[in-house]
């Protein structure tokens, strides 16, 4: 595997400044958490073909699976997340309507995903049909969902316990009007993601006492206007530590840092599209102390 690696000196709300720690794993109370994440894979099951320019030969579900397995063999506490647009982009979706994508994600043991606008391209019924094969939930707190099947497979948040570490995961999605035909979304309604995410994040942090709160976002990284983006969400809320984004296909070589409403830093990351990159965060947690961000690596799959 060719990997584009870097060590990031960074901070996040509840995540202290990275620093070298001598004999870091000698203390029993230290726990390492590895977060892997993808976004906008767009049904890219095979590597990009030879005529794809700078992406030629990169990506592919088999290589991603192999890389995930290698990391799980090395690390004890690993979570795997996706920020939407699993579907649409190759003939695999046209023929199988998302079945192959979900079955592969199930094999990779994803812990949660949020809903991208293209995940409705087979209609709400189609999304439900494919997600029935998954053990991981769709996470979204800013859509009002009237479709019974879609309502059943969608949760506003998920709490994941990894050893002593409690992780809260919430999700937000983009305005669907103008992006998806109304007949495909089955009366799913968009609500302000800032107003929807804030009470969920506070509940996870204050009531559930989560050590880390992650937002899976399909809002987009940044816009020239005041449209809500990951950067706007971060600066307008509190209690979110990490935003893993999608939709705008940004290849961020290092995460962005945005101060939240209380002046605390939030880490924001996005790993392009097509499964060419997979993001990795390593966090170190010490009992009764905020986690330390050891490193972040965009892993080039090829």
ROPA-930342 format. One record per atom (N, C-alpha, C): z, x, y. Coordinates in steps of 0.001 Angstrom, whole numbers, plus 500000, padded with zeros to 6 digits. Atoms other than C-alpha are relative to their C-alpha. Example, Ala and Ser with C-alpha at 12.3 -4.5 7.8 and 13.67 -1.06 7.14 Angstrom:
<pts>
500000500890498810/507800512300495500/500000500900501200/499940499180498810/507140513670498940/500730499230501090/
</pts>
This chain:
<pts>
500000500827498806/500000500000500000/500000500873501261/499941499376498684/499174501251503487/500916499179500879/499037500754499194/502014500269505801/500078500596501398/499801499567498620/502218500428509564/501473499782500307/498547500091499888/505903501210510057/500472500512501350/499334499437498843/508101501718513039/501445499561499993/498587500334499838/511802501736513808/500184499474501405/499892500692498711/512656499320516601/501422500079500519/498715500066499321/515563499927518966/500020498688500765/500098501342499441/516253496338519842/501308499263499861/498810500834500087/518829493590520266/499604498562499848/500194501449500032/519211489862519672/501366499365500129/498734500720499898/521866487230520274/500712500075498667/499294499803501254/524444488127517660/499492501196499229/500542498822500663/522420491255516770/500186501175500954/499656498912499082/523793494449518279/498912501060500029/500987498939499847/521786497466519469/499957500876498760/500155499123501156/520358499494516603/500561501373500304/499498498640499843/522068502804516051/500152500611498616/499775499359501286/522257505380513261/501476499937499636/498610500138500453/525391504878511195/500188500936498805/499794499071501105/526596507789509014/500581499285498787/499492500579501255/527183506840505360/500128498494500106/499931501392499559/526296503306506300/500412499023498911/499703500952501063/526692501688502901/501258500359499211/498792499612500712/529961503375501925/501090498951500141/498977501010499786/532035500548503364/499622498734499242/500287501142500847/532264497596500996/499644498751500803/500212501215499233/532189495028503810/498627499928500659/501318500002499401/528677495991504943/498990499335499068/501021500700500781/525849493705503787/498672500075500737/501335499900499427/522151494252504393/499203498744499650/500878501148500182/519800491283504864/498585500399500382/501410499738499721/516023491688504656/499268498675500184/500764501210499692/513865488999506293/498518500353499962/501450499857500065/510184488811505346/499377498723500554/500584501216499430/507876486457507221/498492500126500188/501439500113499811/504258485315507497/499714498843500941/500444501147499199/502295482948509724/498477499940499984/501443500207499861/498789481481509951/499191500722498923/500736499379501105/497673482685506534/498638499330499815/501277500722499961/494916480013506699/499187500130498706/500686500077501301/494078479784502989/499292501290499615/500636498721500313/493176483470502835/500605500517498695/499504499637501325/493717483905499097/499526501402499619/500577498690500304/491400486898498658/500100500921501220/500115499099498843/491245490029500822/498770499641500836/501155500237499141/488878489840503779/498779500740499447/501207499356500538/485268490611502741/499574501202500823/500402498721499406/483493493844503615/499368499855501376/500648500192498697/481704492329506619/500948499436501056/498996500587499108/484961491374508384/500509500958501061/499588499085498942/485129494285510802/501298500714499682/498746499246500168/488592495766511273/500902499415498931/499187500611501049/490047493331508718/499389500171498609/500697499857501273/487597494295505963/500903500594498925/499231499514501135/489362494680502634/501497499799500084/498554500147499813/492786493771504005/500481498622499556/499383501274500344/495180491016502974/499825499646498533/500105500489501371/495083488891499849/501351499629499425/498735500510500535/497744486860498053/500573500909498924/499499499146501071/497972489222495066/500719501223500564/499354498838499392/498761492197497285/501306499616500681/498757500449499358/501315490203499271/501078499767498954/499043500240501090/502979489098496036/500566501328499491/499552498701500497/503127492705494828/500971500653500977/499144499391498987/504639493914498121/501358499299500054/498744500758500000/507244491128498102/500856500387498801/499253499624501208/508213492011494541/500582501394500128/499487498636499805/508551495690495431/501235499991500894/498864500056499082/510877494853498317/501197499336499328/498884500664500702/512950492470496191/500623500915498950/499451499043500960/513328495216493584/500888501032500691/499256498986499255/514695497518496301/501205499433500737/498968500600499152/516839495085498307/500670498831499295/499249501049500704/519560492733497097/499885498638500673/500007501272499268/519507490061499846/498704499885500793/501315500153499377/515964488950500795/499701498523500206/500519501346499783/514640485768502408/498551500107500461/501436500007499713/510959484849502802/499645498689500687/500231501159499146/509767482470505538/498555499978500500/501356500135499460/506480481103506920/500025499074501207/500004500740498737/505677479772510397/498786499099500174/501000501061499913/502900477326509583/498555500434499948/501436499814500245/499134476944509147/499771500772498708/500254499477501343/499234477699505461/498574499663499574/501268500566500451/496019475656505087/498850500305500960/501258500037499250/492402475709506299/499497501387500392/500587498740499585/490055478635506784/499069500626498980/500894499494501041/488340479367503449/499605498840499091/500396501052500936/486524477345500771/501096499609499000/498899500369500890/489713477447498705/500665498709500468/499393501232499505/491161474796500988/499029498826499871/500978501079500089/487952472776501065/499940499416498584/500118500452501392/487933472593497269/501326499496499424/498716500324500632/491617472540496283/500958499253500925/499207500779499046/493020470891499448/501454500455500124/498669499436499792/496037473207499631/500802500235498735/499255499847501262/497081473126495978/500231501469499664/499878498596500355/496401476824495398/500956500727500935/499139499344499026/498133477906498607/501483499756499695/498598500337500261/501356476066497769/500471500587498674/499602499430501284/501379477187494148/500254501495500111/499783498569499805/501039480800495255/501271500268500798/498760499840499238/503806480430497840/501217499735499123/498909500287500936/505981478943495118/500230501197499076/499867498805500828/505262481968492920/500662501139500768/499405498956499166/506244484229495806/501446499682500382/498630500449499755/509497482232496168/500347499967501486/499666500243498602/509339481271499816/501270499154500079/498761500760499790/512656479924501134/499800498814500929/500265501105499075/511225477701503898/498711500292500753/501186499883499145/508130477049506027/500066498897501040/500129501082499035/507434475076509166/498578499450499944/501279500693500070/504479472731509766/499081500487501120/501020499668499021/501359474041511498/499029498844500160/500929501106499772/498722471762512994/498932499911498903/501026500029501045/496176472789510325/500550499558498651/499429500492501245/498606471796507598/499813498493499849/500347501415500055/497628468212508478/498514499774499707/501448500177500131/493920468866507840/499603499195498768/500231500874501152/494147467122504472/500709498673500137/499253501224499751/496108464286506064/501454500122499575/498587499996500377/499801463504505746/500168499809498501/499924500225501444/499225462196502215/499678501283499234/500383498760500659/497506465454501259/501078501059500093/498921499025499833/500309467586502681/501165499670499066/498908500419500890/502905465569500794/499651500291498547/500427499779501386/500906465759497563/500171501457499596/499891498587500340/500784469545497679/501441500494500060/498614499545499866/504382470023498853/500894499476498887/499232500482501158/505612468004495866/500105501085498937/499984498912500980/504829471165493884/500925501142500421/499208498901499445/507105473317496052/501492499710499902/498544500139499967/510827473942495754/500551500328501386/499561499694498635/510989475166499369/499645498832500921/500258501131499105/511184472613502215/499129500378501196/500579499863498672/509143472106505370/501105499752501016/498921500074499021/511427472640508374/499420499647501363/500421500389498649/510849470776511648/501010499038500589/499029500881499346/513225469174514152/499449499304501232/500514500633498779/510881468091516982/498849499022499744/500946501059500320/508523465722515158/500767498764499540/499516501267500540/509390462061514687/499009499585498924/500879500220501144/507982461373511229/500248498617499409/499892501346500550/507306457803510113/499469499915498572/500557499991501349/505347458641506958/501123500277498999/498829499909500885/507861458085504138/499993501275499173/500066498802500829/506646460879501880/500216501265500795/499838498824499159/506417463404504700/501437500117500498/498601500005499575/509859462398505920/500905500566498904/499163499561501121/511272463088502458/499938501499499765/500143498567500289/509917466633502213/500266500880501222/499765499248498761/510738467646505813/501469499915500393/498614499937499558/514170468744507024/500063500639501395/499884499358498687/515318469641510557/500474501449499913/499497498648500175/517033472765509235/500307500240498530/499506499634501324/518014474627506098/501015501116500158/498996498936500025/521098476759505476/499817500782498711/500225499117501138/520555479734503191/501167500981499918/498896499077500214/523443481727501750/499491501191499202/500355498770500684/522717485327500819/501225500902499965/498746499271500081/525855486998499542/500980499406500990/499060500530499012/528421486696502347/499330499515501282/500719500313498758/525716486036504971/499477498574499957/500447501384499890/525039482466506100/498913499928501077/501156500034499092/521610481928507675/499584498556500227/500509501315499649/520580478781509520/498550500118500440/501424499971499671/516829478095509727/499581498633500528/500540501230499433/515354475449512044/498526500208500293/501428499881499767/511715474669512818/499520499113501130/500623500785498936/509592473454515728/498486500138499902/501451500009500091/505912472507515950/499336499637501313/500775500186498785/503190472247518563/499586498542500181/500558501313499697/501865469116520278/498730499790499173/501122500246500904/499435467576517787/498849499260500671/501024500761499298/497542465363520234/498927500948500541/501089499147499581/494140466919520831/499680501115499023/500229498975501022/494508469312517891/499666499400498639/500173500637501299/494622466927514930/499641498538500219/500324501422499870/492907463524514598/501197499128499653/498822500856500162/495465460749514878/500123499433498597/499952500606501332/494522459280511496/500592500938498948/499485499038500977/495619462487509750/501505500204500091/498582499676499812/499133462699511179/500928498823499733/499205501165500431/500295459180510199/501133499686500975/499031500374498959/502046458374513494/501109501030500215/499042498932499697/503889461678513589/499975500271501500/499916499862498552/505121462072517178/500715501299500381/499467498751499473/505821465264519093/501092499713501027/498920500064499011/509076465658521029/500223501387500595/499733498743499310/510116468349523497/500765500949499067/499332499105500950/510951471340521264/501277500625500535/498765499447499436/513570472679523679/501154499032499812/498954501015500152/515532469422523689/500327499737498532/499759500245501425/515113469067519927/500709501174499332/499460498823500679/515982472639518960/501432500319500407/498691499572499517/519076473128521126/501173499421499217/498850500505500752/521472470716519386/500044500480498555/500022499505501382/520330471911515967/500509501440499951/499556498607499965/520817475580516880/501508500096500242/498561499987499718/524275474881518332/500797499504498798/499342500492501217/525221472863515245/500084501099498942/500019498941501009/524191475740512980/500940501143500370/499180498877499563/525987478354515068/501474499636500100/498612500369499703/529141476470516089/500674499208498883/499392500859501021/529719473857513398/499894500616498598/500204499423501324/528214475534510331/500381501476499931/499565498602499924/529296479009511510/498999500958499356/501030499111500529/525989480619510593/500088501369500669/499991498638499463/525926484390511019/498715500307500746/501315499770499409/522252484222512012/499267498674500079/500806501218499838/520100481377513397/498563500425500279/501423499679499909/516336481685512891/499232498730500327/500906501104499706/513722479413514446/498606500354499497/501399499903500410/510405479033512626/499188499169500971/500710500675498918/508009478164515414/498489500028499787/501465500045499938/504412476992515480/499578499513501388/500292500364498613/504407476635519260/498948500908500626/500819498996499341/502457479782520097/500870500964500781/499179498949499396/503696483048521585/500146499848501508/499951500029498539/502774482662525281/498746499319500540/501128500653499333/500539480612527613/500029500335501486/500077499739498572/499357481053531181/500634498889500819/499366501111499297/500687477629532130/501438499827499493/498593500245500360/504134476087531569/500164499339498635/499905500545501347/503322474840528079/501082500731499223/498886499383500728/506302475447525803/499464500964498945/500375498934500925/505865478696523881/501274500612499429/498828499313500539/508140480988521935/500822500665501104/499284499352498902/508997482910525100/500763498976500838/499331501058499226/509799479687526982/501169499423499214/498922500527500846/511851478363524055/501198500941500020/498906499024500033/513878481568523919/500806499990501289/499278499901498731/514727481654527633/500645498687500416/499504501322499612/515528477920527757/501089499470499077/499020500463500975/518003477713524866/501077501054499796/498981499058500444/521077479358523402/500201499811498491/499612500069501415/522339480051519849/498874500301499019/501076499553500877/518931481130518472/499937501526500079/500014498536500037/518917484773517367/498601500576499845/501292499450500385/515401485212516056/498967498876499956/501104500957500043/512123483311516630/498834500659499283/501152499527500759/509400483845514028/498866499026500264/500993500906499457/506246482409515566/498676499992499271/501349500133500520/502709481345514791/499120499291501007/500981500800499280/499663479450516080/499058500820500866/500871499261499081/498336481955518629/499459501301499405/500585498874500739/497557484670516041/500224501351500670/499693498731499347/499247487483517966/500427501049498976/499557498861500788/499446490814516149/500959500815500874/499007499289499198/502685492089517695/500424501264499260/499633498746500658/503156495755516865/501496500268500078/498552499973499962/506769495391517899/500463498659500541/499513501300499533/508893492296518498/500239499992501505/499639500187498594/509379490929521990/501475499660500096/498602500352499744/512827490526523496/500040499168501278/499898500917498870/513563487586525808/501456499568500157/498632500462499752/516918486796527413/500050498488499936/499847501456500094/518158483306526600/500707499461501235/499438500672498832/519810480837528970/501335500620500416/498733499341499701/523072482803528735/499834501491500278/500243498585499764/521413486170529304/500072500854498754/499947499262501248/521671487126525636/498579500182499444/501358499745500468/518602488726524028/499664499262498704/500550500651501185/516474486873521477/498787500811499557/501156499297500542/513997488671519206/498920498982499650/501145500863500291/510516487070518947/498943500837499302/501011499235500720/507920488165516418/498903499080499476/501132500695500585/504499487113515114/499093501047499368/500751498993500753/502242488835512587/498545499583499781/501440500206500034/498679487836513441/499563498781499226/500490501116500804/496810485704510938/499288500558498759/500776499633501172/495062485747507566/500739500798498946/499240499250500989/497876487451505686/499747501491500019/500254498562499880/496839490897506943/501308500765500184/498676499436499817/500391491651508053/501054499064499412/498783500746500295/503785490555506786/501128500672500767/498919499432499214/506803491009509039/501221500298499154/498746499650500676/510004492677507909/501067500358501026/498811499644499240/513427492784509551/501089500402499016/498808499617500745/516420494643508112/501191499912500932/498787500185499199/519783493532509497/501207500404499176/498771499585500668/523168494988508648/501165499212500576/498876500823499583/526211492708508776/501301500615499510/498655499567500328/529829493790508867/500938498822500191/499094501142499969/532640491322508218/500604499810501388/499441500400498705/533670489509511425/499364500714501193/500714499356498902/531131491432513504/498544499546500000/501414500360499958/527600490638514725/499140500985499226/500885499158500782/524701491987512719/499314501065500837/500737498927499343/522967495245513585/498569500003499485/501417499962500363/519179495388513617/499631501443499664/500312498639500409/518256498471511597/498555500361500272/501404499707499752/514500498231511763/499160498743499887/500994501048500160/511453495999512018/498675500673499703/501266499394500384/508180496808510321/498927498931499808/501131500823500418/504831495048510383/499325500687498823/500542499383501201/503625495714506838/498530499633499870/501436500214500111/499857496131506622/499662499830498523/500278500317501404/498658494516503389/498551500369499694/501348499562500297/495684496427502115/500000501280499189/
</pts>
